[in-house]
């Protein structure tokens, strides 16, 4: 019965979309090198890194409309590339957004491939996957769910959320960071036109309000300094780092776990209102770790600045023996305030890495967490191909902290 239903659904897809262009051209990614081990798959842009969700977890998108016809794509290689991508995140909590639109008879993987794929995604991939959002689900998805239901645990099933419209994503993650294919956007608009009159009126977003004098999140380092009597280290950083240094250095998986969205929002609100935050009220060390990451991620300009982004991406092309020197050169070019705050942070992360026998957070592990929170491009989101140089650069900063930061001193700077 199931195969017949799948064929019926497939025919409906073909009929409803027969007038549309079949598939997207390969996504142009200037950072993608032909020497990439999965260049043949990666060049299509099917799998993308797309910022963070509302809990600070990294988001990975899978866009079916970017899948070429089956005879042009090795699905075994696609599965290997998906695992290769997830291997960079499975040690941390992460989220997947699956754009179903564009999956048709010509590019649809076989049922056998889907069964193999699910079986190959063992516990290490499923454990830290905290949410799977399926956008624009069709009958095909519902039928598949019934086929796979015996294989899918109840716990994993609770992580899946079906979303009928793109706007529903705003409730769960940072929508503006998503790299949504134009075909998916047009499809969403078509669905909305068909449903016109059945949907509630769009909510008008009020204009942004000016920041409070006590604002800590979402404002520049300079703004915080000016409102805090010239203090170079922002209060949020000073207090979270101080607390984690005293009580969290040996907590296993520090910075790997997410925390309650509402708890994080409550703490942000207290800081922004200039109220004191009692960290002893929250015994979960991961809350304090998430607050620190959230502060960095919400800076209007990254701590390492937009200007450094391209220079950092070039680190992998530098000879290994010269990379630490190159890191030092890049860091020396930072504005004084950014340099001081970065030095303060990296000094702390170096301490964390020194306790890795207990917390399991080596310089490499910390780099995977913090690289994306220290620098990002001024336009668009970071591509998967940029992860290797970003993580390598951050790992070098942590591992060789004493060497890299020893040649520049700034009056008034403090260390953890």
N, C-alpha and C positions, 0 to 999 in steps of 0.2 A: 504493500500500500504506500509506504513512504516514498519509494522511487517514483511511483506514478504521480504522487502529489508534487514531488520536486520537478518532474517534467512539466506538469501543469503550470506551476509557478514560473518556471523558466520561460514557457511560452507567453505568459502574461507579461513578463519583463520585456521580452523581445517586441511584443506588439505595442506596448506603451512607450517604448524608447526607440522604435525603428527609425524615427526621423532625426535622431540625435547623432552627433559625431561619436564614434565608438570610444575612443580613449584619449587620455591626456598625452601630449608629447612628453618626453623625458624632462624631469625637472632640472633646470639649470642651477647647479651648485658650484660656485667658483672654488670652494674649498675641497671639492671631491677630486681626488687624484686618480688617474688611470691605474696606478699601482695598488689601489685599495683591494684587499683580498676578495671582496664581493662587489667589485665595480659593476659587473654585468647586471646585478640586481639593484644595487644602491642608486644607480644613475636614474632610475625611474621615479625615485622619491616616494615609493609606496609607504615606507616606514620613516617617520620623522620624530625628532625631539621637539617638544612644544611647550616649554616653560614649566609652570607649576600649577597644581591644583590649590584649593583653598586651605589645605593642610600643609603646604610646602613640599608635597611629594612631586617628583618629576613625572611629567606626562609624555607618553609616547603615543603617536597617532598611526593608524593603519588605514590607508585610503584605497578602497577597492577600485575606484575609477582610474587610478594610475597603473593598474595591472594591465599589461598588454595581452593580446591573445595568447592562449596557452602554448601555441607552437613557438612563440617568441620568448617565453619565460620558463626556465627550468624551476619547477615548483619545489623540487628537492633543495635546490640552491636557495630558494626563497625561505624555506623553513630553517635552513642553516644560518642564513643572514638574520632572521628574526631572533634566533637563539644567541647569535653573536652580539646582537644589539642589546638584548635583555641581560646578557652576562655582565654588562657594565652597570646594571642597576639592581640585580636580584638581591644583593646584600643590603640594599636600602628599600624602604617602602616606595612603591611606584604605582602609577595609574595608567591605564590604556584607554584611548578613545578610538573606537572602530567605526569608520564611515562606510556604511554598507552600500550606499548608492554607487552604481557603476559595475556591480558584480552581475555578469550576464553569461549566457551559454558559452560565448567564445573565450571568456577568460576565467570561468569558474573552475576551481580545482575539483578533482574527483572526490566522491564521498570517502573513498579509501584513503586518499591523502589527508583529509580532515581528521579521520580516525587516527591515523599515524601521528599527525601533528599533536592531537590532544594527548596521546599516550606518551609522546616524547617530552611534553612539558611536565616534568616531574615536580616533586614537592618544592625544590629550591626556587622554581619559577612561580609557583602558585602561592607559596607562603606569604611573600611580601607584596604580592599584587593585591592592593587594597580596594581597587574599584575598576570595573570594566564597563565603560559606557558604550552602548550600541546605538548609533544614531541612524535614524530613518530605517527602522526594522521593517521587513516585509514578511510575507507568508513563508518565504524560504527560511528565514531565521527561526520562525516559530516551529516549522516542521523539523528543522535541525535540532532544536531544543528537545523535542520529543524523542528523536533518535538517540541523542547523547545523554538523555536524562539518567539512564541506568549507570552511566560512567561518571557522572558529575556528582560530587559530594554536595550535601545540603549546605555546608559551610561555604564552598566555592560558589554555589548558586546564588547565595545572598549578596555576592559582590557584583553581580550583573544588574545593570540598570538600563532599561530601554527608554530612549528619548526620541520623540516624534519630530521635534524641531530643533534647529541649531540654538535658538535662544534659550532652550532648556539647559544648555551647558553652562550658562553664566552663573547658575546657582551653585555649581560645583567646582569651577576652576576659572583661571584667568583667561577669559575668552579671547582677548586681544592678542595674546601670545600664540594662539593657534594658527598654524599655516593651513587653512582650509582651502581645498581645491575649488576653483571657480565653478566647476561643474556641480559640486555639492551645494554651493551657495545658490546657484540658479535653480537647482532641483528643490531646495528648501523654499525659495520664493514661489515656485510653481505650486507646491503643496499648500502654501499659505493662501495663494489666490483662490485655489479650489475650495478652501475652507473658510473663505471670507464670509463674515457674518456669524460664523459658528464660534469664532475665537473671541476671548475677552479683549477689550480695547488695550492698546499698548500703553504701558505705564510711562509717563513722562519723567525723564531723569532730570532732577534739579541741577542747576549750574553748580560747579564746584565752589565750596566755600574757602575763604583764605585760611591758612593754617593758624592754629592757636599759638599764642606766645610760648606755651609749654609743649608744643608739638614735638614728638620724637620720631615717629614713623612717617615715611613718605616725604620728608623734607631734607634739604642738603646738609652736609657736615657744617658748612659755614653758618647756616641758619641756627643749627643747634649750638654751635660755639658762641654765636652772638647773644643767644638767649640764656647761656649758662656761664656768664662772667668770664668768657674767654677760655673755658676748659677745652682742651684739645680732644680728649677722649669722651665720646657721647655717654651720658649716664646709663643708657640701656646696656651698652657694651661693658662698661666698667662694672656694673652690678652683676650681670649674668656671668661674665668671665670670673669675677672674684668668687662668686658663689660656686660655680662649677669647679674652680681650682681647689676650693676647700673641701667640697663634698662629692664631686662627680668624676674625678680623674680615673677612678678604677671601675666606673659603671660600664658593664659590657654593652657594646653597641652604641656608645654615646654618639649622638648626631645622626644615627641611622634611622631612628624611629620617628614617627609623626606623633601628633598630640591632638587632643580635642580642639576642634575649630573654635567652639564657643569659649573655651578656656583661654586660648590664644587671643581672641578678640577682646575678652574682658581685661586681660593684662595690658594689651595695647591701649585700650581706652583709658585705663588708670594712668599709664605713662603720658599719654597725650594730654590728659587733663592736669598734669603736674602733681598727681597724687602718688604717695609712696606705695611701693609694691613689696609685700612681705613674702619673700621666696620660700620661707619655711612653711607657708600655708599650703604649698604644693610639694608633696614629697616625691613626685615623679620627676626625676632629673631630666627626662626627655623634654618636658615642657620648657625648661630653662634653655635647653639646647636649641629648641625650635624658635624661641623668642630671638635668640642671637642670629640665627640664619634668616629669620623674617626681617629683622632690622636691616641686614645687609642687602637683602633682595629688594626691599622697598625704597632704597636710596634712588633719587631721581637720576643720578649718574653713578655707575659702578665704582667701587672703591679703587680699582685699578685704572679707572677712566676709559672713556671711549677711544681716546688717542692711542692707548697701549694695545688695544685689541689685536690689530693686524700684526704688530711686532711679536706679540705672544704666540700667534698662530705659526710664526716662522721658526719657533724653537726646535721643532723636529728636524729642520733642515740644517741645523748647526751641529758641527762635529761634537760628539759626546763629551770630550775632554774640555770643550769650551762653553758648554751650556750654562754652568754655574756663573761664569763670568758674564755671559750674555744676560742672564737673569738680573744680575747686579746692575748692569748698564740700564736695563729697562726700568728697574725700580728707582734708580738715581734720577730718572727723568720725571718722576711723579711730583705734583705740587707738595709743598712741605706738609700741609695738614693731612693729605691722603697718606703720605709716607709714614707719618707718626702713627696714625690709626692702623695702617696695615702692619707695621712693625709690632704694635701692641697685640694685634690678633694673631699674627704668625708665631710670635713668642709663646703665646698660650697654646696654640695648636701643636707646636714643637713639644711642649710639656705633655700634652695629651698623648702624642706619639711615643714618648718615652715610657709611658705606662701601658703600652700595647699588649704586654703579656697578660694584663688583667682586662683591659677594655676592648681588646681585639681591634683597635683603631690605629693601624700603621699610618705612616705618612701617605702611602698610596690610597688607603681607605678614606682618609680625611680629604685628600685631593679630589676624589670622586664626589664627595659631598659639597666641598666648598668652592671648587673651581668655577662652577656655574653661578655661584653667588658673589664672586669677586669681580667678574668681568663679563660683559655681553656686548653685542654690536649695537650701534646707535639706531639701526633700522632692522626690523625683522627679528627672527629668533635664531638661536644658535643651531647650526646644522650638526647632524651626527658626526660628520667628518671633522668637525672642529674640537670634538671632545678629547681626542688623544693629545694634541698640543696643549690644550687648556689644563687638563689633568696633570700632564707632565710638568708644566711650568709651576703649578701649585705644589706638586710633590717636591720639586727642587727647592722651592721657598721654605717648605717645612723641614725637609731633611738637612739643608745647608743653611739654616737660619743664621747661625753665628757668623758664617763667612759672608753671606749676602748682605746682611744689615750692619756689618761692623764698621763701615767706612763713612757713615753719615750720621752725625749727631745733631739733634735739634734742641735748643733751649726749652726747658719746661716739659719735655716729653717724659712719660712715666711708663713703666712696664708692669705686667701683671704680677 
